[in-house]
Amino acid sequence: MGSQNILDGILITFPRETCSDYYFATQKEWLETNGIGGFASSTIIGANVRRYHGLLVASLKPPTHRFVLLSKLEENISINGKTYEFSTNQYPFIIYPEGHKNIERFEYDVYPRFIYRFNDTIIEKSVIMLHGENSTIIRYRVVKSEQPVTLTVRPLCAFRDYHSLSHENSALNHNIQKGKNRFSIHPYLDLPAIHMVHNTGQIDPKFFWYKNSEYRKEQERGLDFAEDVFSPVLLNAQLCADESLDMVVTTDEKRLETPPSAIGNLFDQEILRRVELIKTMPLKDKLAKSLALAADSFIVQKQDKAHTVIAGYHWFSDWGRDTMISLTGLTLSCGKYDIAKSILRTFSNYISEGMLPNRFPDLDESPEYNNVDGTLWYFIAIYNYVSYTKDLEFVRNELYVKLKDIIDWHLRGTRYHIKMDSDGLLFAGEEGIQLTWMDAKVGDWVVTPRTGKPVEINALWYNVLCVMRELAKQLNQPRDSESFAALAEKTKKSFNEQFWNADKSCLYDFINGEFKNEDVRPNQIFAVSLPFEILDKVKQKDLVSVVERELLTCCGLRSLSDLNDRFIGTYSGDPYHRDGAYHQGTVWPWLIGAYLEAYLKVHGYSSDSKLYCEKIVRPFEQQLTDGGIGTISEIVDGAEPHLPKGCISQAWSVAEILRILEILEKN
């Protein structure tokens, strides 16, 4: 299949009618990533509505330490003495300029494009990040014009941590170092300089502050939302039909040596890299092809070149739990076995007291270990890796001793009272600490306290013991295998005795002493979806029916049944209200993978069950045009119309769709 046919198959387009509606258009966001944690992102009309939006959000210590350096470009065009605007900004009580009304359409296949029409003149603006470096290329191409045009571009810079906002200050050094077709600015000593190389046009050093830009999404989130950005220069370029202004903005000083005429080659090479990712995607499904670039965007390299996974854009770093849940879909389903191996090796180096890190903070802080499930998911990821690759030598030489040590720590006890109880079930938790994936916390308020024996943790624990039983057998360690088998049987017996809720025909969400929590939540689905069965077939089928009836939506599973009095259907407001809704009914797309796998299992992978799963998975194609373009969001409102919320692009949301598509293809 040719490159153009591939791109035609995944092209997403928004017409003038969509782009001219400011509120509607700013609900749709594009994302460019660079493979080391940096990104560029904005809306389909180029109006920044988040603090995280910017054309160069650089990762200074990959994949963290992210800073918004170049916020956006303010542009206009002069044709026959008349000036037209490209830009769109929100200021107090006004949208100005209103360049979005000049957009003919927005397109996205492997990179975003804005097509502007000014009477008979058509200009295409493109944005693309270069893989492996903090560099963004912006191109303005004159598609059609009967006369020469003058394009004026002002870089608007922020130079601040991507969680914060900038304001006018006297500490800024606005002097520029200017050369032929290039300039550099180094406004603050504790941040890197940025460099711009451009293929045509003249630089005019004209410093200016743009004050009180407003970011609507931040206002909706109950956070500070007004920012001042500065412009150090003006760039003017005269262009005729079929000519373009190409510019690369970068933190890499070596890029100053790039010949201006070579910027176009860099642009084309990056496109070819992305097309190749789609071509080599082993899954044939159109939705899988459409998600190939999204899957690649989460896989990043650290400074030591080791691989890890960014949990979500814009604001998450690499999280242990998210990485292990996502590993199968992002790497194995996509045929990237070497990257899967690198990720497993990377995390093995951070095991401490039998635990994997929960997350690596964005600044110079030690890894955090406040989780119980990331470590358990690590075993599932290893089991899947071996199933795909048969690479037992990697396990034998690098992992097996560490895995046994993890089990030992869980048997004798590790942080946060994580320990196997005398009944074979795993206990975890202490007051004020959130350890499962339902981890929202506001101040001292743990929103979803699950101290004790959570259902998915113990389904995972049983599977961990079964994985070790099988690995020991394959590595010719019969005593180990027998020992793990005995532990697994003990866990399975207690799980069935204690977790089954006969009144509701499903599982309790967690147990703590004599207390058994009856909330119908999606955590129980893992007791069916995980590789090793802990329930009999009748209970499995009953459980799946309850989950289908009370939790299933077109976008994933609700985190709490809508029949529960504590159900919250809308994720909105300030941090207190948002975190209060996070796991209290909000829909999580990633859970659809476990649900559909469980459904297939209990129906014996029948033709009807596969048709059912196809019907459930197809609406996710619509999600590629909502929220984050070409990707799947972190969460969705629990109530209709199920609007996308949270991160615009989430690793495990994408990964689990790819994983279930692979299961459907193979079966």
C-alpha positions in Angstrom: 0.0 0.0 0.0 1.4 3.4 -1.0 2.1 6.2 1.6 -0.7 8.4 0.3 -3.3 5.6 0.5 -2.2 4.9 4.1 -2.6 8.6 5.0 -5.9 8.9 3.2 -7.2 6.1 5.4 -6.4 7.9 8.7 -7.0 11.5 7.7 -9.0 13.6 10.1 -10.5 16.9 8.8 -12.4 19.7 10.5 -14.2 22.1 8.1 -14.6 25.9 8.2 -17.9 25.6 10.1 -16.1 23.8 13.0 -13.1 26.1 13.0 -15.1 29.3 13.0 -16.9 28.3 16.2 -14.4 29.3 18.9 -15.8 27.4 21.8 -16.4 24.2 19.8 -13.0 24.3 18.0 -11.1 24.9 21.3 -12.5 21.6 22.6 -10.3 19.8 20.0 -6.6 19.6 20.6 -3.6 18.3 18.6 -0.4 16.9 20.0 3.1 16.5 18.6 5.8 14.6 20.6 9.5 14.1 20.3 10.3 10.7 21.9 12.1 12.2 24.9 9.2 13.7 26.8 8.9 17.0 25.0 5.9 18.1 23.0 4.0 20.8 21.0 0.3 21.2 21.4 -2.6 23.5 20.9 -6.1 23.6 19.5 -7.2 23.1 15.9 -7.4 26.9 15.5 -4.1 27.5 17.2 -5.6 29.3 20.2 -3.9 28.2 23.4 -6.4 27.3 26.1 -4.1 25.5 28.5 -0.9 26.3 30.4 0.4 23.2 28.7 -0.1 24.4 25.2 3.0 25.6 23.3 5.0 25.1 20.1 8.1 24.0 22.0 7.6 22.4 25.4 11.1 21.1 25.9 12.1 18.2 28.1 15.4 19.3 29.7 16.2 16.1 31.5 14.4 13.5 29.4 11.6 12.6 29.9 10.9 15.2 32.6 11.9 18.8 33.5 9.5 20.1 30.9 9.3 23.8 30.1 7.1 25.9 27.8 9.7 27.9 25.9 7.9 29.0 22.7 4.2 29.5 23.5 3.0 30.3 20.0 3.5 32.4 16.9 1.5 35.5 16.3 1.1 35.8 12.5 -0.5 38.0 9.9 -0.3 38.3 6.1 -0.4 41.4 3.9 -1.9 41.0 0.4 -2.2 44.1 -1.8 -1.8 46.4 1.2 -4.5 44.7 3.2 -3.6 42.7 6.4 -5.3 39.5 7.5 -4.8 37.6 10.8 -3.9 34.0 11.4 -3.9 34.1 15.2 -6.6 33.6 17.7 -6.2 34.6 21.4 -8.5 35.0 24.4 -8.0 38.2 26.5 -10.4 39.5 29.2 -13.8 39.9 27.7 -12.6 39.5 24.1 -11.3 37.0 21.5 -8.6 38.9 19.5 -7.5 38.5 16.8 -10.1 36.2 15.2 -7.9 34.4 12.8 -9.9 31.2 13.2 -12.6 32.7 11.0 -10.0 32.6 8.1 -9.4 28.8 8.5 -10.7 26.8 5.6 -10.1 23.5 7.3 -7.8 21.7 9.8 -6.2 18.4 8.8 -4.4 15.7 10.7 -2.9 12.4 9.6 0.7 12.2 10.8 1.1 15.9 11.7 -1.3 18.9 12.1 -2.0 21.3 9.2 -4.1 24.6 9.2 -5.3 25.7 5.8 -6.1 29.4 5.7 -8.1 31.2 2.9 -7.8 34.9 2.4 -10.0 35.5 -0.6 -8.1 33.8 -3.5 -4.9 33.3 -1.4 -4.5 29.9 0.4 -1.8 29.4 3.0 -1.0 26.0 4.7 0.6 26.1 8.1 2.2 22.9 9.3 3.8 21.9 12.7 6.0 18.9 13.3 8.5 17.9 16.0 11.7 16.1 15.3 12.2 12.8 17.0 14.8 12.7 19.7 15.4 16.4 20.1 13.7 19.5 21.4 13.1 20.9 18.0 9.8 22.1 16.3 9.5 22.9 12.6 6.8 25.3 11.5 6.1 25.7 7.8 4.0 28.3 6.0 3.4 27.3 2.4 1.7 29.5 -0.2 -0.6 27.0 -1.8 -2.3 29.5 -4.1 -1.8 33.3 -4.7 -2.1 35.5 -7.7 0.3 38.0 -6.2 3.3 38.1 -3.8 2.3 38.2 -0.1 4.2 39.4 3.0 4.1 37.1 6.0 4.8 38.6 9.4 5.6 36.2 12.3 6.1 37.1 16.0 7.4 34.4 18.3 5.6 34.6 21.7 7.8 33.1 24.4 7.0 32.0 28.0 10.2 30.3 29.4 8.6 28.7 32.4 7.9 25.3 34.0 4.9 23.8 32.2 2.9 23.6 35.4 3.2 27.3 36.1 2.5 30.6 34.3 4.7 33.6 33.4 4.3 37.3 34.1 6.1 40.5 33.0 9.3 40.9 35.0 12.6 42.9 34.9 14.9 39.8 35.3 14.4 38.9 31.6 17.3 39.5 29.2 15.6 40.3 25.8 18.8 40.7 23.8 19.2 38.5 20.8 22.2 37.0 19.0 21.5 37.5 15.4 23.1 35.8 12.3 22.1 35.3 8.7 18.7 33.5 8.7 19.0 32.7 12.4 18.8 34.1 15.9 19.1 33.0 19.5 17.7 34.3 22.8 18.7 33.4 26.3 16.3 35.3 28.6 17.0 33.5 31.9 20.3 32.0 33.0 18.7 29.0 34.6 17.0 27.9 31.4 18.4 27.1 28.0 18.5 29.4 25.1 16.3 28.8 22.1 17.5 29.1 18.6 15.6 29.8 15.4 16.8 29.0 11.9 14.6 30.1 9.0 15.0 29.7 5.2 13.9 33.1 4.2 12.9 36.5 5.5 14.4 39.2 7.7 14.6 39.5 11.5 13.7 42.8 13.1 14.5 42.9 16.9 11.4 44.4 18.4 10.7 43.4 22.0 7.1 43.4 23.2 5.1 42.0 26.1 1.7 40.5 25.4 -0.2 40.7 28.6 -3.2 38.9 30.1 -3.6 36.0 27.7 -6.3 33.8 29.2 -6.5 30.0 29.1 -10.1 28.9 29.3 -9.4 25.3 30.3 -7.4 26.4 33.3 -10.2 28.7 34.3 -12.6 25.8 34.1 -10.3 23.7 36.2 -10.4 26.3 39.0 -6.7 27.3 38.6 -4.9 30.6 37.7 -5.4 31.2 34.0 -3.9 34.6 32.9 -0.3 34.8 31.5 2.1 37.4 30.1 4.3 36.3 27.2 7.0 38.2 25.4 8.1 38.6 21.8 11.8 39.3 21.1 11.6 39.8 17.4 9.6 40.2 14.2 10.2 38.1 11.1 9.0 39.3 7.7 9.1 37.1 4.6 8.0 37.8 1.1 6.5 34.8 -0.6 5.0 33.8 -3.9 2.9 30.9 -4.9 4.5 27.5 -4.2 7.1 29.1 -1.9 7.3 28.5 1.8 8.7 29.9 5.0 10.3 27.1 7.0 11.6 27.6 10.5 13.0 25.3 13.1 12.9 26.4 16.8 15.1 24.4 19.1 17.1 24.2 22.3 19.9 22.3 20.4 22.7 24.8 19.6 24.0 22.4 16.9 20.9 23.2 14.9 22.4 26.6 14.2 24.7 24.8 11.8 21.7 23.5 9.8 21.6 25.1 6.4 18.3 27.0 6.1 17.7 25.2 2.8 17.9 21.8 4.7 14.9 22.5 7.0 12.6 21.1 4.4 14.5 17.8 4.3 14.3 17.5 8.1 10.5 18.0 7.8 10.2 15.4 5.1 12.4 12.8 6.9 10.2 13.1 10.0 7.1 12.5 7.9 8.7 9.4 6.4 9.6 8.1 9.9 5.9 8.4 10.9 4.6 6.8 7.7 6.9 3.9 8.3 5.5 3.4 11.8 2.0 3.0 10.3 3.2 0.8 7.5 5.0 -1.6 9.9 2.1 -1.7 12.4 1.3 -5.5 12.4 -2.4 -5.0 13.1 -4.5 -4.6 10.0 -7.5 -2.8 11.6 -8.0 0.8 10.4 -8.4 1.9 14.1 -5.1 0.3 15.0 -3.3 2.0 12.1 -4.9 5.3 13.2 -3.5 4.8 16.7 0.0 3.8 15.6 1.5 7.3 16.1 -0.4 7.8 19.3 1.1 4.5 20.6 4.6 5.7 19.6 4.2 9.0 21.3 4.2 7.5 24.8 7.4 5.6 24.3 10.3 7.8 25.3 14.0 7.5 26.1 15.6 8.7 29.3 19.0 10.5 29.3 20.7 7.1 29.5 18.8 5.9 26.4 16.7 3.5 28.4 13.0 3.3 27.4 10.0 4.1 29.5 6.4 5.2 29.0 4.8 8.6 29.5 1.5 7.9 31.2 -0.4 10.7 29.5 -0.1 14.2 27.9 0.1 16.8 28.8 1.0 16.6 32.5 1.9 13.0 33.5 5.5 11.7 33.7 6.4 8.0 33.6 4.4 5.9 36.1 5.2 2.3 37.0 1.6 1.1 37.1 0.6 2.8 33.8 3.8 1.6 32.1 3.2 -2.1 33.0 -0.5 -2.0 32.1 0.3 -0.2 28.8 3.4 -2.3 27.8 1.5 -5.1 26.0 -0.6 -2.8 23.8 2.1 -0.1 23.1 4.9 -2.5 22.3 4.1 -6.2 21.9 0.9 -5.7 19.9 2.9 -3.3 17.7 5.8 -5.7 17.2 8.2 -3.6 19.2 9.7 -6.4 21.2 13.1 -4.8 21.8 11.5 -1.7 23.3 9.4 -3.9 25.6 12.5 -5.6 26.8 14.2 -2.3 27.4 11.3 -1.0 29.5 11.2 -4.2 31.6 15.0 -3.9 32.1 14.7 -0.2 33.0 12.2 -0.8 35.7 14.1 -3.8 37.1 16.8 -1.3 38.1 14.5 0.7 40.3 13.1 -2.2 42.4 13.3 -1.3 46.1 12.1 -3.5 48.9 10.2 -5.6 46.5 8.4 -2.7 44.8 8.4 -0.9 41.5 8.2 2.9 41.6 4.7 4.4 41.3 6.1 7.4 39.4 9.2 9.4 38.6 8.5 13.0 39.6 9.0 15.8 37.1 11.8 17.5 39.1 14.9 16.2 40.9 13.2 14.0 43.4 13.5 10.4 44.3 11.1 7.9 42.7 7.8 7.4 44.7 6.8 3.9 45.7 3.2 4.6 47.0 1.5 1.8 45.0 0.7 -1.8 45.4 -0.4 -2.8 41.9 2.4 -1.5 39.6 4.7 -4.3 40.9 2.1 -6.9 40.3 1.4 -5.7 36.8 5.2 -6.0 36.2 4.8 -9.8 36.4 1.9 -9.8 33.9 4.0 -7.7 31.5 6.9 -10.1 31.8 4.6 -13.1 31.2 3.2 -11.4 28.1 6.7 -10.6 26.9 7.8 -14.2 27.2 4.6 -15.4 25.5 5.3 -13.2 22.5 9.1 -13.6 22.2 9.9 -16.9 24.0 12.9 -15.0 25.4 13.4 -17.0 28.5 17.1 -16.2 28.6 16.3 -12.6 29.4 14.2 -13.7 32.4 16.9 -16.3 33.5 19.8 -13.9 33.3 18.3 -10.6 34.4 14.9 -10.9 36.0 14.2 -14.2 37.8 16.3 -13.5 40.9 14.7 -10.1 41.2 11.2 -11.5 40.8 11.8 -14.1 43.5 13.0 -11.3 45.8 9.8 -9.3 45.1 7.7 -12.3 46.2 9.8 -12.7 49.3 9.2 -9.1 50.3 5.5 -9.5 49.8 5.5 -12.6 52.0 7.4 -11.0 54.8 6.0 -7.5 54.4 7.2 -4.3 52.7 6.2 -0.6 52.7 2.7 0.5 53.6 1.8 -2.8 55.3 1.8 -4.6 52.0 2.0 -8.3 53.0 0.4 -11.6 52.3 -1.9 -12.5 55.1 -2.2 -16.0 56.7 -5.1 -16.7 54.4 -3.0 -16.2 51.3 -4.6 -12.9 50.4 -2.5 -9.7 50.0 -3.2 -6.9 52.4 -2.2 -3.3 51.6 -2.6 0.1 53.1 -2.4 2.5 55.9 -4.4 5.5 56.8 -4.0 8.5 54.5 -2.1 6.6 51.7 -3.7 5.7 48.4 -2.1 2.5 46.9 -4.4 1.2 44.1 -5.1 2.8 40.8 -8.1 4.5 42.4 -5.6 7.0 43.9 -7.3 10.4 44.0 -6.3 12.4 47.1 -7.1 16.1 48.0 -5.1 17.3 50.9 -5.5 14.6 53.5 -8.7 13.3 52.0 -8.3 10.0 50.2 -11.3 10.0 48.0 -11.6 6.2 47.4 -10.1 4.5 50.5 -9.5 0.9 49.9 -7.2 -0.2 52.7 -7.3 -3.9 53.2 -7.6 -6.5 50.5 -8.7 -4.9 47.2 -10.3 -7.3 44.7 -8.0 -6.6 41.7 -4.9 -6.6 43.9 -5.7 -10.2 45.0 -6.7 -11.3 41.5 -3.3 -9.9 40.4 -1.5 -11.6 43.3 -2.9 -14.9 42.3 -1.8 -14.4 38.8 1.7 -13.3 39.9 2.1 -16.6 41.8 0.9 -18.5 38.7 3.3 -16.6 36.5 6.2 -17.5 38.8 5.0 -21.1 38.9 5.1 -21.3 35.1 8.4 -19.4 34.8 10.1 -21.6 37.4 8.8 -24.7 35.5 10.2 -23.4 32.2 13.5 -22.5 33.8 13.9 -26.0 35.3 13.3 -24.8 38.9 10.9 -27.5 40.1 11.1 -26.7 43.8 10.3 -23.1 43.1 7.5 -24.1 40.9 5.9 -26.3 43.5 6.2 -23.6 46.1 4.5 -21.0 44.0 1.8 -23.5 43.0 1.0 -24.1 46.7 0.8 -20.4 47.4 -1.4 -19.8 44.4 -3.9 -22.5 45.5 -4.1 -21.1 48.9 -4.8 -17.6 47.5 -7.4 -19.0 45.1 -9.3 -20.9 47.8 -9.5 -17.8 50.1 -10.4 -15.5 47.3 -13.4 -17.6 46.4 -14.4 -18.0 50.0 -14.2 -14.3 50.9 -14.8 -12.2 47.8 -17.9 -13.6 46.2 -21.0 -11.5 46.9 -23.8 -14.1 46.4 -26.6 -11.4 46.8 -25.2 -9.3 43.8 -23.6 -12.2 41.8 -20.3 -10.3 41.6 -17.3 -9.6 43.8 -16.8 -7.3 46.8 -14.6 -4.4 45.9 -12.4 -4.8 48.9 -12.3 -6.5 52.3 -10.9 -5.2 55.5 -11.4 -7.5 58.5 -15.1 -8.2 58.8 -16.0 -5.3 56.5 -16.8 -6.1 52.9 -17.3 -3.2 50.5 -20.3 -3.9 48.1 -19.8 -1.0 45.7 -20.1 -2.3 42.1 -16.8 -1.1 40.6 -14.8 -2.2 37.5 -11.9 -3.6 39.6 -13.5 -7.0 39.7 -13.3 -7.5 36.0 -9.6 -8.4 36.3 -10.6 -11.5 38.1 -11.9 -12.7 34.8 -9.6 -11.0 32.2 -6.2 -11.9 33.7 -4.4 -14.9 32.2 -5.0 -17.4 35.1 -8.6 -18.1 36.1 -9.4 -17.6 39.8 -13.2 -18.1 39.5 -15.3 -20.9 38.0 -17.1 -20.3 34.7 -20.5 -19.7 36.2 -19.2 -16.9 38.5 -17.2 -15.4 35.7 -20.3 -15.1 33.5 -22.4 -13.7 36.3 -19.7 -11.1 37.1 -19.3 -10.0 33.5 -23.1 -9.6 33.3 -23.2 -7.3 36.3 -20.3 -5.2 34.9 -22.1 -4.9 31.6 -25.4 -3.9 33.1 -24.1 -1.3 35.6 -20.7 0.0 34.3 -20.5 -0.3 30.5 -20.7 2.8 28.3 -19.8 3.6 24.8 -16.5 5.0 26.0 -15.3 2.5 28.6 -16.4 1.4 32.1 -17.7 3.6 34.8 -15.5 3.7 37.9 -18.7 3.3 40.1 -22.2 2.1 39.2 -24.6 4.8 38.3 -27.1 3.1 40.6 -24.9 4.0 43.6 -26.0 7.1 45.6 -22.4 8.4 45.5 -22.2 8.3 41.7 -21.0 11.6 40.2 -21.7 11.9 36.5 -19.6 14.9 35.5 -15.9 15.5 36.0 -15.6 19.3 36.3 -14.8 22.2 38.6 -11.8 22.9 40.8 -9.3 20.2 42.0 -11.5 19.3 45.0 -14.6 18.6 42.9 -12.6 17.0 40.0 -10.7 14.6 42.3 -14.0 13.9 44.1 -15.5 12.6 40.8 -12.3 10.9 39.4 -13.2 7.4 40.6 -16.8 8.0 41.6 -18.5 7.3 38.3 -16.1 8.8 35.8 -15.6 6.6 32.8 -12.1 5.1 32.1 -11.5 4.0 28.5 -8.6 1.8 29.4 -10.9 -0.6 31.3 -12.7 -1.6 28.0 -9.7 -3.9 27.2 -10.2 -6.0 30.4 -14.0 -6.0 29.9 -13.9 -7.2 26.3 -11.3 -9.8 27.0 -13.4 -11.1 29.9 -16.5 -11.1 27.7 -14.7 -13.2 25.0 -13.5 -15.6 27.7 -16.9 -16.3 29.2 -18.4 -16.8 25.8 -15.7 -19.1 24.5 -14.5 -16.6 21.8 -17.7 -17.5 19.8 -18.5 -15.7 16.6 -21.3 -13.8 18.3 -19.0 -12.7 21.1 -16.5 -11.4 18.6 -19.2 -9.5 16.8 -20.3 -8.0 20.1 -16.8 -6.8 20.9 -16.4 -5.3 17.4 -19.6 -3.4 18.1 -18.3 -2.1 21.4 -14.9 -1.1 20.1 -16.0 0.8 16.9 -17.3 3.9 18.8 -13.7 4.5 19.9 -13.0 5.7 16.3 -15.2 8.7 17.1 -12.9 9.4 20.1 -10.1 10.1 17.7 -11.9 13.3 16.7 -12.9 14.4 20.3 -10.6 15.8 22.8 -7.1 14.8 21.6 -7.0 14.4 17.8 -5.9 11.0 16.7 -5.7 9.6 20.2 -7.9 8.6 23.2 -8.4 10.6 26.3 -7.7 9.7 29.9 -11.3 9.8 31.2 -14.8 10.6 30.0 -17.8 11.9 32.0 -19.9 9.1 33.5 -23.1 10.7 32.4 -24.2 11.4 28.8 -23.1 12.9 26.5 -19.8 11.4 27.8 -17.5 14.3 27.1 -13.7 13.6 27.1 -11.9 15.0 30.2 -8.5 14.8 31.9 -5.4 14.2 29.8 -6.1 14.5 26.1 -3.9 11.5 25.3 -3.5 8.6 27.8 -1.1 5.6 27.3 -3.3 2.9 28.8 -6.4 4.1 26.9 -4.6 3.7 23.6 -2.7 0.5 24.6 -5.8 -1.4 25.7 -7.7 -0.6 22.5 -4.7 -1.9 20.5 -4.4 -5.0 22.7 -8.1 -5.9 22.3 -7.9 -5.3 18.5 -5.0 -7.8 18.4 -7.0 -10.3 20.3 -9.9 -9.9 17.9 -7.6 -10.3 14.9 -5.9 -13.4 16.3 -9.1 -15.1 17.3 
